[in-house]
Amino acid sequence: MKSPHPSGQLVGRQAEMSRVEELTGAAREGRGGVLVLRGEAGIGKTALLEHAGRAASGFRTVRACGSQYEQELPFAALHQLCVPMLPHLADLADRHGESLRTAFGLVPGEPDVFRIGLATLELLACAARERPLLCLIDDAQWLDAESSKVLGFLARRVTCEPVAMMFALRPPDGTPDGQDGQDGPDRGSGELDELPALYVGGLCDADARTLLAARSHTVLDDQVRQRILAEARGNPLALLELPGAGGFAPPDTPSVPTRIERGFRSRLAGLPDGVRLLLTVASADPTGDPGLLWPAARRLDLDPATSGAAAAATGLIEFSTRVRFCHPLARSAVYRAATAEQRGTAHRVLAEATDPVVDPDRRAWHRAQACTGPDEDVAAELERSARRARARGGVVAAAAFLERAAALSLDTGRRTERTLTAVRANLDAGATATAVELLTTVEHAALDELQRARAESLRGRIAFVRHNDGDGPMFMLRAARRLAGPDPERSRDCFLDALEMSLVVGRAAGVMDLVLAAARSAAPAPRGPDVLDALIRLDADGHRAAVPLLRKALDGDGAPLWTRRPALAAMLATELWDPHTHTAISEWLMKTGRESGSPLVLRLGLAQTASGAVFRGDLGRARAAIAEEEAIADAIGGPPVTYHRLHLAALRGRRQPALELFEEVTEAATVRGSGQLIANTHWAAAVLHNGLADYPAALAAARRATAHGDLFLAGISLPELVEAAVRCGEREAAATALESLTERTEAGGTLSGLGVAAYARGLVTGVEDHYREAVEHLEKSPMVPYRARAHLLYGEWLRRAGRRRDCRRHLRTAHELLSDAGVEAFARRAADELRATGERAPGRSGPAYDQLTAQEMYIARLVATGATSKEVAARLFLSPRTVDAHLRNLFRKLGITSRRHLRDHPALGDLGGQGEHP
């Protein structure tokens, strides 16, 4: 057992034990849950985990423990947890079983990392079929990053399973006691921050005295007792250890964990060298595998029987089916007490005892830890481990392997190459500070021109990730200039990288203009006009000159632009008012994302699908896509995409929720320096306020949205500016905006763009033919809200012209289209106009999907296409049981009793294009 005093550490813990028993009791009834125990070392978290194991009678219990020495190995802790359940692998869907086998190194190959969380959830559900399951994860602050993400994912999704999960998490060194919710000291714990937590504090004075009196085998005088109580500060392990560790220092000396560690180290005094060496080898192997420890010990001529018995007699370690130290501080104390030579020896024999075929990465890591100087053979092995780790989704591990490989490189050129590769790996892993530190180590090295370009490119990515400011594009420009001679094609790519970065920063910062100016003067000539040329022409000569090039760039030479730069392609399609091309881009992204399993591609596809659905007036489909994107973001531990939520809020037209979202997004975008996202918010506010007939607010927002000429956003904001300016009597502003809108839409030549420009022209001129032209063009456009707005504006014009009978037909059409789509604010405008004619707008309850949450909407639409609960679960990263619970809720809300009633239910609208179920 991990703690030498499990029962003693539960003195005074009645409230905490009750909370633990509530968790296991709920899981016994099929209501899964999670609890994160937070507190300093020795405070009793492990004792509470042990109590959970005892309280959960009839449960199956599985365990894992984080290790600071194993954080670089991907899925190491997850593997520990899953080992007892691996016989259930055969019960999983084939691709899920395969993903876990490859993630754990049981078979070669590249797993679908995106599915590992769902595969593990299915594994837990299978293991919990016969009896409830209790998962105990100790030292969660030392979980490897990949395991932490998967375990955090599981913890948020076991609510409908008979599964209880408990984590013990130590706060960072130096964190004040009682500050619950702090980030962990290492890479793993951040995933657990949002989970239900219980802060485990020190014992009160009376309980501390009770524990000290009950467990101390030494007669203490009152002065010594008072000092121990003061120094321990209610820490149970300190109260148990300090009496035997010289607990006579004043209470303001080193921290309790440090004092406890010294107590553990004192047990090493007088031990034979062989016994200490055995303990050192055990401390260097976090797996606790006797099948590894004893072969390693034999390589040092250590007798397992005699050395093992002497080591166990210290109380520091237990040898059983697993090798377990009595406390993590004991392991740390033993490892730190060893000399560098002894630690190197321990890692060397562990490497020799590790199977190079079954566990090549752990072998490489031990070999690296054993090195005392550069070793090219070990560095090359670490490089191979990095490639394997990246293939298994272990970007953190890949970065650690590459960093160590660089440090062990003797050849300067190889060290530089490995360092630059390690910088990129750390960026991919989100370790920006480490990437910066590594990059500084090669700043003064003798780099060739290509290496300097790589370094500049990496500096650009670092600056962009850190600040989203102008530094990122400018560094990328330097890389582009360096590559102009040796690699012209890559040089143009760097110019485009700089341009895309500047688009995110926003034109207001002036960076985009600098990038375009540099590209005009310094970009190598392409084989044929490409998207960079098109954007340069657009900036210099306007839409009429640039649109043919933009069209050609979108179509591509052999492959469309969106197969290489999908985000830029989507912006260009919208700039051209081309919903059909935008739909093609979204469909390609969805197909590619699903086939490849890439979360980045799939999330972009879902965001574009949601935005496209908003502009087509299918708000139900938009909400379903948003639900799936948010599920994927949660699964991979990232924030959800924002702009498509802005688009939905703008068209839906609910004032207060929309304004709250706009404020939230603006604050976050300002901190991140995302000018484009801020411009999105301005456009959304303009649409919202036009719908609400708050024209002064709409005009102010539209002016901000169009002020800097941002790609896509300025153009799509111009109709809002025209309408708001006309309503506010600012005819000159409206005419100027109309001129710009006309240039864009005539150059683009799409029916959607021409129709929107026509009704904007009608607003400015008051000519009826312009409204008729708008209605005619938009009748053939998939952009339903704009078609409805053309009818609304025409109807408003007719009513003001006194043509009451003529106006009603258009106002009815507008009201019907807008109400059916759920575009509420504009629908109310249409209803108000109808009432002004003396006709009451027909009562419409609005879309039935409003009764459903976004997640329920997604589930309903997918089930209506024939998907099973298991297939839906695969999309939303839920268990099938959770999907069934959602189905019961939505059946109740919609007043139906079975899946077959969903297919034709009006709440779901047109299901075309929903996509095949998995």
Order of alpha helices (4+ residues) and beta strands (2+ residues): alpha-beta-alpha-beta-alpha-alpha-alpha-beta-alpha-beta-beta-alpha-alpha-alpha-alpha-alpha-alpha-alpha-beta-beta-alpha-alpha-alpha-alpha-alpha-alpha-alpha-alpha-alpha-alpha-alpha-alpha-alpha-alpha-alpha-alpha-alpha-alpha-alpha-alpha-alpha-alpha-alpha-alpha-alpha-alpha-alpha-alpha-alpha-alpha-alpha
